[in-house]
Every structure is written in structure tokens, then in C-alpha cells.
Amino acid sequence: MTVTTPATAGETRGLPSLGPEATALLRLLDDTFESWGVTAGARPMTMPPLLPVADLARLDYYDNFPHQAVVAAPLSLERRESAGFHCDDNGCFPCDALQPAALGLPSASCYAVYLDHQGRQVADDTLVTVCSWCFRKETHYEGMRRQLGFRMREIVAIGSREHAEAHLCDFTARIQSFAAALDLPLRKEAACDPFFDKGGSKAVLQRLTPVKHEFLYEDLAIASVNTHRNFFGDRCAITLESTGGPAFTSCVAFGLERWLSALTRRHGDWATATRAVTEARTAVGPVS
């Protein structure tokens, strides 16, 4: 049984709203994932919703993800005073009505974490957890499955290679145990993130050793584990206190609205899905 309601105007634009039951379940899920990170030693942080385009460009964001990129620009008041303009019949301001877009809306929560740590030395076992609004331009939008704006909880490891790798192993097991307790069958699949130049040696290594694995319910990825090796450590000059060398990073990501979609498709209604999460939290317990 699946929760079905008529699509709203917000859903067709990738900007759905959540009612009280969905909001309560989203908070319960986020509290669950955050608690895993905090119990493992992560520092909870809050990151800005916008990041400088120049910083994202330095991380090759607009080379690697141009199809997803969303930027923000203020209105040009000088242009308005001289020529006058208004939002057009399609609900858009013309490009010449805008100032240059110097701010970007990132597609993942972890970018802000690496930029926040740039130029700093960190302990070999640093962990941070954040939940941020993320934005992705898509070819189409569909309810809570595919959105323009959505929330992503991440638990980010910064430190030694061993720490970054152990982080992914620990949370892979945690996700699989939680899904089993939820009676939510997930399929783990290797995926590809274009963090590296497609013609470079790192890209070849990525094809041999995937840097990203997704956990899918049916055809929907609701969580992922990702290693970036020392890419962000190099680009953001994040170094290790122990050696002075570049830090390695990895992250575990949960698309919160996508979890809502998967749980209601599996369990049929909000009450049953919420009860399943509550019981699974107890069964799985804290991170060991």
C-alpha cells in the first residue's frame, strides 16, 4: 500500500510542502541519523545555505555538476530604475534584470564543511555532522523522490586515510542494520561521482575502485557513502596535525525526503512508517 495524494503545484516545481505527520517523521529520521554521528564523536554544526561561487568553482563543482547547478543573484536596482522590469508571464525575471550571480546553492551538505575547514589543521579522527538544504536542477520533479530543494543529513570524516575508510565501513553496516530493522530492502550499488578529471589517473582509479556507493529502495537512492581520498584536503589546504599532509575525507549522506518516500511506499501510511522507525531505533541502538 502506498500513500497517494494529488500532486500540488509545489510538487510539480520540485518544492513540495510537508504536513504535520510527514514533518514529525522527517524530524525523527534526522534525529536518528544525527545521533549516530554524535555518538560516534561528530561535532554538530550548522552551515550557510549559500556558498560563494568562486569557492565552489575552486572545487571543480561547476565542471563536474553543471547539470545540477543552481545559483542566486540579487536584482539590479540600477537596471530597474533606468528601464523598469517586472517578473514576466512565465514567473521569471529576465537575465539582464539581475546582478552577477556570486552565490551558489550547493547540491550536497558536505561542501560547506570542507570550505569551513579550509586552511586548518585537524585531528586524524575529526567528525562533523550537518543537515542543510540542498538544491539540484533536475529534468523533472516527482513528489518527495526528486526535488529542487531538499534536506540532506551528512556525517563527514576528515583526517587520516584509515579514519575516512573506517567511517564508511562503520556506517555502511549501520545503514544495513537499520534498513533490516525497518523491513526496508535496500540494494547497495556502486555509483560514480565526477570528482576527478575524466582523463586523469584518479579517474582511472575511480573506475577500478568506486568512490561512491548508493543504497537504493526500488529505483530510488536514499543514502550513500562516499570517499574523496585527499581531493578536498588538497583543494582546501586541510592538513593533519600528526603529519602535516593533506587530510582525507569521506561522508555518509541521507536524503531525508527520499527516506519519507521510501518508508511510506513500503509501510503504506505515515503512522505505520513512524512506528517502524521508532521500533528500529530501539532495535539498532547507538553506534558502538
CORZIZI-V649978 format. One record per pair of residues at least 12 apart in sequence whose ideal C-beta (glycine too) atoms are under 10 Angstrom apart, sorted by sequence separation. I is the first residue (numbers start at 0). J is the second residue. D is the distance in whole Angstrom. If there is no record, write none. Layout:
BEGIN
i/j/d
I/J/D
I/J/D
END
This chain:
BEGIN
i/j/d
84/96/5
115/127/8
134/146/9
135/147/7
154/166/8
175/187/8
193/205/9
211/223/6
212/224/5
213/225/9
232/244/8
233/245/5
55/68/8
79/92/10
82/95/8
83/96/10
84/97/10
112/125/10
133/146/9
134/147/6
135/148/9
156/169/10
174/187/9
192/205/8
211/224/7
212/225/8
232/245/4
233/246/9
235/248/9
259/272/8
262/275/7
4/18/9
82/96/9
113/127/10
115/129/9
133/147/10
134/148/5
135/149/8
156/170/9
191/205/7
210/224/10
211/225/5
212/226/9
231/245/9
232/246/4
258/272/9
262/276/7
55/70/9
78/93/9
112/127/5
133/148/7
134/149/8
154/169/10
191/206/8
195/210/8
210/225/6
211/226/8
229/244/8
230/245/9
231/246/8
232/247/6
52/68/9
111/127/10
112/128/9
132/148/6
133/149/6
154/170/7
171/187/8
189/205/10
194/210/7
209/225/10
210/226/5
211/227/9
229/245/4
231/247/9
232/248/6
75/92/9
78/95/6
79/96/7
112/129/6
132/149/7
133/150/7
189/206/10
192/209/9
194/211/9
209/226/9
210/227/7
228/245/9
229/246/7
230/247/9
231/248/5
2/20/10
52/70/6
74/92/7
78/96/6
109/127/9
111/129/7
131/149/10
132/150/6
133/151/5
191/209/7
192/210/6
208/226/9
210/228/7
229/247/5
230/248/8
231/249/10
258/276/9
2/21/9
52/71/9
78/97/8
108/127/10
112/131/9
131/150/7
132/151/8
154/173/10
189/208/9
190/209/7
191/210/8
192/211/5
228/247/6
229/248/8
231/250/10
52/72/10
72/92/9
75/95/8
76/96/10
78/98/9
108/128/9
109/129/8
111/131/7
130/150/6
131/151/6
133/153/9
189/209/4
190/210/9
191/211/7
208/228/10
210/230/9
227/247/8
228/248/8
49/70/9
75/96/6
77/98/9
108/129/5
110/131/9
130/151/7
131/152/9
188/209/9
189/210/9
190/211/5
205/226/10
226/247/8
227/248/5
228/249/9
49/71/6
72/94/9
74/96/6
75/97/6
76/98/9
108/130/7
109/131/9
129/151/9
130/152/4
131/153/8
189/211/7
190/212/7
226/248/8
227/249/7
48/71/9
74/97/6
75/98/5
108/131/4
110/133/9
129/152/8
130/153/8
188/211/10
189/212/6
190/213/5
205/228/9
225/248/9
226/249/4
227/250/8
72/96/9
73/97/7
74/98/7
75/99/9
107/131/8
108/132/9
109/133/10
128/152/7
129/153/6
188/212/7
189/213/8
204/228/8
225/249/6
226/250/8
72/97/4
73/98/5
108/133/6
128/153/7
129/154/9
187/212/6
188/213/6
190/215/9
224/249/7
225/250/5
71/97/9
72/98/5
73/99/9
105/131/8
107/133/6
127/153/8
128/154/5
129/155/7
187/213/7
188/214/8
224/250/8
225/251/8
70/97/10
72/99/7
73/100/9
105/132/9
106/133/5
107/134/10
127/154/8
128/155/7
186/213/9
187/214/6
188/215/6
201/228/8
223/250/8
224/251/5
225/252/7
72/100/4
73/101/9
104/132/8
105/133/6
106/134/6
107/135/9
126/154/7
127/155/5
185/213/9
186/214/7
187/215/8
223/251/7
224/252/8
70/99/10
71/100/6
72/101/7
73/102/9
104/133/8
105/134/7
106/135/5
126/155/7
127/156/8
185/214/4
186/215/5
201/230/8
222/251/7
223/252/5
70/100/4
71/101/8
72/102/8
104/134/4
105/135/10
106/136/9
125/155/8
126/156/6
127/157/7
185/215/6
186/216/8
190/220/8
222/252/6
223/253/9
69/100/10
70/101/8
71/102/5
103/134/9
104/135/9
125/156/7
126/157/8
183/214/10
184/215/10
185/216/6
186/217/9
192/223/9
194/225/9
221/252/10
222/253/5
223/254/8
70/102/7
71/103/7
104/136/10
124/156/8
125/157/4
126/158/8
184/216/7
185/217/10
186/218/9
188/220/8
194/226/10
195/227/9
220/252/10
221/253/7
222/254/7
70/103/5
71/104/6
124/157/9
125/158/5
183/216/6
184/217/9
190/223/7
192/225/7
194/227/6
195/228/9
221/254/6
69/103/7
70/104/7
123/157/9
124/158/5
125/159/10
186/220/10
192/226/10
194/228/9
220/254/7
221/255/9
68/103/7
69/104/4
122/157/9
123/158/4
124/159/7
181/216/10
185/220/10
187/222/10
188/223/10
190/225/9
192/227/8
195/230/7
219/254/9
221/256/9
222/257/8
68/104/8
69/105/9
121/157/5
122/158/6
123/159/4
126/162/9
178/214/7
185/221/8
187/223/10
194/230/5
221/257/4
222/258/8
67/104/10
68/105/9
69/106/8
121/158/6
122/159/9
123/160/9
124/161/9
125/162/8
185/222/8
187/224/9
194/231/9
220/257/7
221/258/5
67/105/10
68/106/8
119/157/9
121/159/10
123/161/8
124/162/5
125/163/10
174/212/10
178/216/8
183/221/9
219/257/6
221/259/9
67/106/5
116/155/9
123/162/6
124/163/10
175/214/8
210/249/9
211/250/10
213/252/9
214/253/9
219/258/10
221/260/8
222/261/10
67/107/10
122/162/9
123/163/10
126/166/7
174/214/6
194/234/10
221/261/5
64/105/9
112/153/8
116/157/6
124/165/9
171/212/7
211/252/10
216/257/8
219/260/7
220/261/10
221/262/9
61/103/8
64/106/6
108/150/9
109/151/9
111/153/10
113/155/8
124/166/9
215/257/10
216/258/9
219/261/6
60/103/7
64/107/9
104/147/9
106/149/10
108/151/5
110/153/10
112/155/5
167/210/10
171/214/9
178/221/9
217/260/10
104/148/8
107/151/6
108/152/7
109/153/5
111/155/10
113/157/8
178/222/9
216/260/8
217/261/8
60/105/7
106/151/9
108/153/4
109/154/9
112/157/8
167/212/8
177/222/9
216/261/4
219/264/9
60/106/8
105/151/10
107/153/7
108/154/10
109/155/5
215/261/9
216/262/9
52/99/9
55/102/9
56/103/8
58/105/10
60/107/10
108/155/8
174/221/9
214/261/10
217/264/7
52/100/7
53/101/7
55/103/5
109/157/10
174/222/6
216/264/7
217/265/9
52/101/5
53/102/10
54/103/8
55/104/10
174/223/9
216/265/7
51/101/7
52/102/6
53/103/9
55/105/7
60/110/7
174/224/8
51/102/6
52/103/5
54/105/10
55/106/10
171/222/10
49/101/9
50/102/7
51/103/7
58/110/7
170/222/9
49/102/4
50/103/5
171/224/6
48/102/9
49/103/7
50/104/8
170/224/6
47/102/9
49/104/6
50/105/6
55/110/7
58/113/7
169/224/10
48/104/7
49/105/8
54/110/8
55/111/10
58/114/8
167/223/10
168/224/9
48/105/8
54/111/9
57/114/9
167/224/4
47/105/10
166/224/8
167/225/8
46/105/9
54/113/9
55/114/8
167/226/6
50/110/6
54/114/5
57/117/9
166/226/9
50/111/6
46/108/7
49/111/9
163/225/10
164/226/7
46/109/9
48/111/9
51/114/8
54/117/8
71/134/9
163/226/6
44/108/10
46/110/9
47/111/6
50/114/6
69/133/10
70/134/10
163/227/8
164/228/10
46/111/4
50/115/10
69/134/4
163/228/8
45/111/9
46/112/7
67/133/10
68/134/9
69/135/7
160/226/9
163/229/9
44/111/9
47/114/10
67/134/8
68/135/9
69/136/6
44/112/7
46/114/9
47/115/9
67/135/4
68/136/7
160/228/8
46/115/7
66/135/9
67/136/5
160/229/8
163/232/10
66/136/7
67/137/8
152/222/9
153/223/10
154/224/10
155/225/10
156/226/9
44/115/7
64/135/8
65/136/9
66/137/9
64/136/9
66/138/9
151/223/10
153/225/9
144/217/10
144/218/9
145/219/9
157/231/8
158/232/9
144/219/6
157/232/8
183/258/9
143/219/10
144/220/10
155/231/10
185/261/9
144/221/10
162/239/10
174/251/8
181/258/10
184/261/10
12/90/9
69/147/8
141/219/10
157/235/10
173/251/8
183/261/6
69/148/9
158/237/9
160/239/10
170/249/9
174/253/8
183/262/7
157/237/6
159/239/7
170/250/9
171/251/8
181/261/9
46/127/9
158/239/7
166/247/10
168/249/10
170/251/4
181/262/7
183/264/10
184/265/8
157/239/9
158/240/9
159/241/7
166/248/9
167/249/5
169/251/9
170/252/10
183/265/5
42/125/8
44/127/6
46/129/5
48/131/7
49/132/10
158/241/9
159/242/8
163/246/8
164/247/8
166/249/5
167/250/9
170/253/10
178/261/9
182/265/7
183/266/8
40/124/7
41/125/9
42/126/7
43/127/8
44/128/7
45/129/7
46/130/9
47/131/8
48/132/5
160/244/10
162/246/9
163/247/4
165/249/9
166/250/8
167/251/7
181/265/8
182/266/8
39/124/10
40/125/9
41/126/4
42/127/5
43/128/5
44/129/5
45/130/8
46/131/5
48/133/9
49/134/10
107/192/9
159/244/9
162/247/7
163/248/6
164/249/7
166/251/7
181/266/8
40/126/5
41/127/6
42/128/7
43/129/8
44/130/10
45/131/8
46/132/10
48/134/9
160/246/9
161/247/9
162/248/10
163/249/4
39/126/6
41/128/4
42/129/9
43/130/9
44/131/10
159/246/8
160/247/5
162/249/8
163/250/9
40/128/10
41/129/9
158/246/6
159/247/6
37/126/9
39/128/9
157/246/5
158/247/7
160/249/10
183/272/10
36/126/7
156/246/9
157/247/8
158/248/8
36/127/8
37/128/7
156/247/8
157/248/5
158/249/9
181/272/9
36/128/4
156/248/6
157/249/9
183/275/8
35/128/8
36/129/9
155/248/7
156/249/5
157/250/9
182/275/7
183/276/10
34/128/9
155/249/8
156/250/7
181/275/5
33/128/6
154/249/9
155/250/5
156/251/8
180/275/8
181/276/7
32/128/8
33/129/9
154/250/7
155/251/8
180/276/9
182/278/10
183/279/9
33/130/7
153/250/5
154/251/5
155/252/9
181/278/8
182/279/9
32/130/8
153/251/7
154/252/8
180/278/7
181/279/5
151/250/10
152/251/9
153/252/5
154/253/9
177/276/9
180/279/4
181/280/10
48/148/10
152/252/7
153/253/7
179/279/9
180/280/8
29/130/6
151/252/6
152/253/5
178/279/8
180/281/9
181/282/9
151/253/7
152/254/8
177/279/6
180/282/4
181/283/9
150/253/9
151/254/6
152/255/6
176/279/9
177/280/8
179/282/9
180/283/5
150/254/8
151/255/7
179/283/9
180/284/10
149/254/6
150/255/5
151/256/9
177/282/9
178/283/10
149/255/7
150/256/7
151/257/9
152/258/9
176/282/8
177/283/5
46/153/10
149/256/5
150/257/10
176/283/5
146/254/9
148/256/9
149/257/8
176/284/9
145/254/10
174/283/10
144/254/9
146/256/6
173/283/7
44/155/9
121/232/9
143/254/9
145/256/9
146/257/9
41/153/10
125/237/9
143/255/9
144/256/8
145/257/9
173/285/10
41/154/6
42/155/10
143/256/4
144/257/6
173/286/6
41/155/8
113/227/9
117/231/9
125/239/9
142/256/9
143/257/7
146/260/10
172/286/10
173/287/9
39/154/7
41/156/9
116/231/9
117/232/10
125/240/9
143/258/9
144/259/10
145/260/9
172/287/10
36/152/8
40/156/10
107/223/9
109/225/8
116/232/9
119/235/9
120/236/10
121/237/6
123/239/6
143/259/5
144/260/5
170/286/8
35/152/9
36/153/8
37/154/9
39/156/9
113/230/9
114/231/9
117/234/8
118/235/7
119/236/8
120/237/8
121/238/7
122/239/8
123/240/7
142/259/9
143/260/4
144/261/9
169/286/7
25/143/10
36/154/4
107/225/9
109/227/9
113/231/4
117/235/4
118/236/5
119/237/6
120/238/5
121/239/7
122/240/6
123/241/5
142/260/7
143/261/9
169/287/8
33/152/6
35/154/7
36/155/9
112/231/9
113/232/8
116/235/7
117/236/6
118/237/8
119/238/8
120/239/7
121/240/7
122/241/8
123/242/8
133/252/9
141/260/9
32/152/5
36/156/10
114/234/10
115/235/9
116/236/9
117/237/6
118/238/9
120/240/5
121/241/10
143/263/8
144/264/9
13/134/9
29/150/7
31/152/9
32/153/9
33/154/8
110/231/9
113/234/8
114/235/6
116/237/5
119/240/10
120/241/9
125/246/8
129/250/10
133/254/8
142/263/10
143/264/10
13/135/8
21/143/8
28/150/10
29/151/10
30/152/10
32/154/7
109/231/8
113/235/5
115/237/10
116/238/10
120/242/10
128/250/10
13/136/9
29/152/5
112/235/10
114/237/10
120/243/8
123/246/8
125/248/9
127/250/9
128/251/9
130/253/9
13/137/7
28/152/8
113/237/7
122/246/10
123/247/9
15/140/8
25/150/7
41/166/10
110/235/10
112/237/10
121/246/6
130/255/8
13/139/9
14/140/8
15/141/10
17/143/8
120/246/9
13/140/3
15/142/6
39/166/8
119/246/9
121/248/10
11/139/9
12/140/7
13/141/9
15/143/6
64/192/9
11/140/6
13/142/10
63/192/8
64/193/8
10/140/7
11/141/9
36/166/10
39/169/7
63/193/4
64/194/10
116/246/8
9/140/9
10/141/8
11/142/9
15/146/7
39/170/8
62/193/8
63/194/6
10/142/5
13/145/7
14/146/7
15/147/10
63/195/9
116/248/9
154/286/10
10/143/8
13/146/5
14/147/6
15/148/9
63/196/9
113/246/9
6/140/9
10/144/10
12/146/9
13/147/3
14/148/6
15/149/9
35/169/9
36/170/9
39/173/9
59/193/8
60/194/10
62/196/9
63/197/10
6/141/9
7/142/9
10/145/10
12/147/7
13/148/7
14/149/9
35/170/7
59/194/7
113/248/7
6/142/7
10/146/8
12/148/10
13/149/9
58/194/9
59/195/9
112/248/9
9/146/10
59/196/8
113/250/10
4/142/9
9/147/10
32/170/10
35/173/6
112/250/8
3/142/10
9/148/10
35/174/9
109/248/8
2/142/10
109/249/9
2/143/10
32/173/9
109/250/5
32/174/9
35/177/9
108/250/8
109/251/10
107/250/8
109/252/7
108/252/7
32/177/9
107/252/7
108/253/10
31/177/8
107/254/10
58/227/10
59/230/9
58/230/8
58/231/7
59/234/8
58/234/6
57/234/6
58/235/8
57/235/8
54/234/10
54/235/9
32/222/9
36/251/8
35/251/9
35/253/10
32/251/8
32/252/9
33/253/10
32/253/5
31/253/9
32/255/8
29/253/8
28/253/7
29/255/6
32/258/9
28/255/6
31/258/10
28/256/10
26/255/9
29/258/9
25/255/5
28/258/5
24/255/9
25/256/7
28/259/8
25/258/8
24/258/8
25/259/6
28/262/8
21/256/9
24/259/6
22/259/10
17/255/10
21/259/6
24/262/7
17/256/8
20/259/10
24/263/8
15/256/8
17/259/8
21/263/8
20/263/10
28/272/10
24/269/6
27/272/10
28/273/10
31/276/7
41/286/10
23/269/8
24/270/10
27/273/7
30/276/10
31/277/9
34/280/8
38/284/9
39/285/9
40/286/9
38/285/5
39/286/5
20/268/9
21/269/7
24/272/6
28/276/6
31/279/8
35/283/9
37/285/9
38/286/4
39/287/9
20/269/4
24/273/5
27/276/6
31/280/5
37/286/9
38/287/9
19/269/9
20/270/7
23/273/7
27/277/7
30/280/9
35/285/8
36/286/8
18/269/8
21/272/9
24/275/10
34/285/7
35/286/5
20/272/9
21/273/10
24/276/7
28/280/10
31/283/9
34/286/8
20/273/7
24/277/10
27/280/8
2/259/9
2/260/9
1/260/10
2/262/10
3/263/9
2/263/4
3/264/10
1/263/7
2/264/8
0/263/9
1/264/5
0/264/9
1/265/9
2/266/9
0/265/9
1/266/9
2/267/7
0/266/8
1/267/7
2/268/6
0/267/3
1/268/9
2/269/7
0/268/7
2/271/10
2/272/9
0/271/9
END
